[in-house]
Amino acid sequence: MVETGLERLIRHPLAQLSGQRLGLLCNPASVDRHLRHARHLIHRAFPGQLRALFSPQHGLFAEKQDNMVESAHLTDPELNLPAFSLYGETRIPTPDMFDGIDTLIIDLQDVGTRVYTFVYTMSHCMEMARDMGKAVVVLDRPNPLGGDHMEGNLLENAQASFVGRYPIPMRHGMTIGELARFFNAARGIGCRLEVVPMAHWQRHMGFPGTGLPWVAPSPNLPTPASALVYPGQVIWEGTNISEGRGTTQPFEIFGAPFLDTRAIGSEMENHALPGVILRPCVFEPTFNKWQGQQCHGFQVHVTDWDRFRPYHTALKLLQTILKHHRDDFQWKPPPYEYEHQRPAIDLILGSRKVRKRIEALNPLDEIEQSWQPELSAFRETARSFFLYR
């Protein structure tokens, strides 16, 4: 059974944390296998040392449903500690927030996808720690998609945003601790960093194989299944296709009132997508896109998670929908994640060029071949930051 960095820290406290004033970047998924929260465990393990909490997008309690819904600073009602929101009036910690701590502990469940903002909140915290002479300790957690596969184009610098600060692929294949090491060295942050690794995690493991409980890291990733499809299904956020927000199966289902599921399904059957079945479905979102309207679409049923390629599957679906629904399909206009000029889809795909080629219905195999050299180069660089072989 996998032991997380949090559990290892509590079992073997780091000597360098003795006497330190501690901060903790966390959210509801920051728990041990018994569902005890990190802030309570650290408060007990280091009495009187925990001085401040910090929260990423969606809030300390993951209570905020959608993108660009901000969280306010608050006081933790149980520990009576200040809890600073890093997705509210600012997404970058201020010097005042770090004044009262010596070391920031980070315990967040990443989901293995470039556009998930938690890792960029971590990177901003690492930069502030460097500037203020503070230390950072990252408590590692599993990549729920495993660590054997990487998929997709690397982010182009021109499309950098809060949903993509660095040139990494859509499915990056690294744990949050490995990403911290990569950001710190390869991207030049240079803070005083220590990663507490997991025990018994192996790169081939999907989340169910870890033996750990799943707590939704954000409201619309309620299950490991939703996280597994997310590296592809997230692209619908840049379109007028519902990604299933406002339903009980966000990202697992998608659709729109105008979708011809018979035509799309028939064409998709010819592509022999590995490890997945697309089941036609009908749903009615209670909020977000197409609220209260009947949507026709599909549920993504993963039958072989090791062979399933979420980004490839979603791009093929996107091209097929473009082909059949040129008049009804639309790209989502700005703003998106505080960007007010660039199209949301360019930020999500990390590339204007890829979006243009998808629009032109260029063969997907050719598009994917075009980014293989940069993906291979990233894979080689990333290996030097792996903690697990």
Buried (B, 14 or more C-beta within 10 A) or exposed (E): EBBBBBBBBBEEEBEEBEEBBBBBBBBBBBBBBEEBBBBBBBBEBBEEBBBBBBBBBBBBEBEBBEBEBEBEBBEBEEBEBBBBBBBBEEBBBEEEBBEEBBBBBBBBBBBBBBBBBBBBBBBBBBBBBBEBEBBBBBBBBBBBBBBEBBBBBBBBEEBBBBBBBBBBBBBBBBBBBBBBBBBBBBBEBEBBBBBBBBEEBBBEBBBEBBEBEBBBBBBBBBBBBBBBBBBBBBBBBBBBBBBBBBBEBBBBBBBBBBBEBEBBBEBBEEBEBEBBEBEBBEBBBEEBBBEEEEBBBBBBBBEEBEEBBBBBBBBBBBBBBBEBBEEBBEEBEEEBBEBEEBBBBBBBBBBBBBBEBBBEEBEBEEBBEBBEEBBEEBEEEBEEBBBBE
